[in-house]
């Protein structure tokens, strides 16, 4: 039995490499101004790395954490600090055991026109510093700041 499918694919927007690099640079400046060494990862909408930078004195573990924060934010279009409350719910607590899920501040989806086009993850400071640097960088480039 044949089914008539009108549309077999969808178009998705994703951050450009130029915008990813600019966001990375803005986040580097924000981190420095806040006063911490940072690792900054920018991914496309599918969570694939587009830009990355780690300062010379940033702890090496922060590199993987930044990438995973960006991946987490891209996965569902939610900030990583939002995940802390989500995984407290016993019905979804098992998500906390996903290898790349990070539930601390510093990861944000990159939203343009209401659509997730990528994500940024910052690590190296405390959760609030990472979160603040991400917000400063997103604002500087004119991206929406999700709650």
N, C-alpha and C positions, 0 to 999 in steps of 0.2 A: 504494500500500500504506500503510495507516494504521498509525501507531505510537501506542501508548497511553503518554502521558506523565502520570505521576501529579502531578508538580510542575513548574511552568513558571517559577518564580521562587524567590528566596531572600530572607530578611529579613537585613538587615545593620544593625548598631548603628553609631552615629556620635556623636561628641562634641557636646554641646550648646553653644550660643553662650555660655551662662553659665559652663560649665566651661572653655571655651576662654579666656574673659576672665580667669578666676581663675588659670589656668595661666600666662597671659601676665604677669599682675601678679606672681605668685610668681617667675617667671623674671627680671623686671625687678629685684626686690629682691635675688635671688641674684647677678645680674650686678654690681649696685652693690656688694654686700658683698664680692665677689671682687675688685672694683676695675677694672672695664672698662665702657665705653660699649657698648650693645648694640642690635641689631635682633633682634626676636623674632617668629616667625611660628608660628601654630598652624593646622593644616589639619584637615579632616574626613578620614574614612577613604579617600576618593577623591582626596585631595591638593588639594582646593579650599580656599582661604584662608578661615578663620573669624575669626581675630583677628591683629592686627599692631600692633607698636609699635617705633619707633626713637627712641632718646634724641637729644637735641639735638646732641651732639658726636660721635655715632657716624658713621664714614665711610659715605658714601652707597652704596658698593658692597656693604656689609654687608647692606643691605636685600634685594637680590636673592639674595644668598648664603643668608640665613636662610630665605627662601621656598623656595629650591631644596633646602636641607637637609631641610626638613619634607616637601617633595614626594618626595624620594628615600627618606626613612624610611617614608613611607606606601606607596610603590609596592610594596615587597616585605615590609614589616614588619621591616626590618633597620635597625640603627643605621648612621649614615653612616661611623663609624670602621671598621665591619666591611667596608664596601665597598673600603677601601684594599687589604686582603688579597685580596679576591675578584678585583679587576681585575688583580692580578699574575699570575693564571692565564692563560696564553696562549689557552686555549679560550674565555674570556669577556672578554678584554682589550678587545675592540671596544666593550663597554658603556661604557668610559671616554669614548668619543666622543659619547655621548648628550648633547644640549645641557643638560639640567637635572640630570644626575647629579652629585652632590657626594660625594667620597670622603674627607672630612676630618671630624673630630669636631665634634659639636654638633647632630646631628639624631637624634631618637629617635622610634620609633613610640609612640603612646600606647595602652597595653594595659590592658584591663579584662576580667577574667574569662577571660583567655587569648585575647581577640579584639582585633584592632587597630581602634580607634575613631577614630583620628586620628594626628597627628604634630606634633612641635615641632621647630623649627629655630632655633638661636641663632648669631649671628655678631657679631663685633666685638672679641673677645679672641683669644687664640691657641686652637688646637684643643682643648687640654686645659681651658682656662677655659670655653670654650663648652660643652664636654661636661659639666663639673662643674656649671655653672649649670642645664643641662637636667635633670640628675639630681636636684639639690636641689629644683627646682620639681615634678618628677614625684613625688618622695617626699612632699613637703609636701601634695600633693593626694591622696595615697594610691594613685597609679598604680603598676603593676608596672614594674620597671627591667629591660629586656631586656639581655642580654649584648652 
